[in-house]
Amino acid sequence: MISNFYFALTASEMGLSPTILALIVVSSIAFIVGFAKSSRENEYKKLMDSFIERKEESD
């Protein structure tokens, strides 16, 4: 017989208070937003750099 054993620990069993959980959630959201913004800016910068290089080569 195949049995599946699932287990989970609650936040309080892991020693996480509501304050720490809120801090983890806020930090995670800030990281994701910052990473997305940084990636978008880097793509734009690379695109503009390549455009400027091509323009200089054609002159």
N, C-alpha and C positions, 0 to 999 in steps of 0.2 A: 504494500500500500504506500502510495506517495503522499506524504503530508507536507504541507507548506507551513512553515513556522514564521510568522511575522512578529516583529517586536518593534516598539518605538519608545523612546524616552520623552517625557514631557520636558518643557523648558525648565521647570522648577527642579526636576530631577537632575538636570545637567548643571544646575546652579546659575541659570540665566534669569535675571530679574527683568521685569517689563522695561525698565530704563535701558538695560543693555540690549534687549531685543530691538527697541526703537532705534538705538544708536546703530545697530547692525543694519537695519533696514534703510535708514537715512544714508549711511555711508555707502551701501550697495547702490542705491539710486544715484547718488552723486558720482560714483565711479563710472557707472554706465553712461550717464549724461556727459560727463567730461571726456570719456573715451570716444563717444560718438562725435562730439564737437571737435576734438583734436584730430580725429581721422578725416573729417570733412575739410578742415583747414589745411591739412597736409596734402590732400588730393588737389585742392585748389592751388596751393603753392607750387606743386610739381607741374601742374598744367600750365600755369603762368610762366614758370621758368623755361619749360620746353618751348612755349610759344615765343618767348623773347629770344631764345637761342636760335630758333628757326628764322626769325625775322632778321637777326644780325647776320646769319649765314647768307641770306638772300641779297643783302645790301652790297 
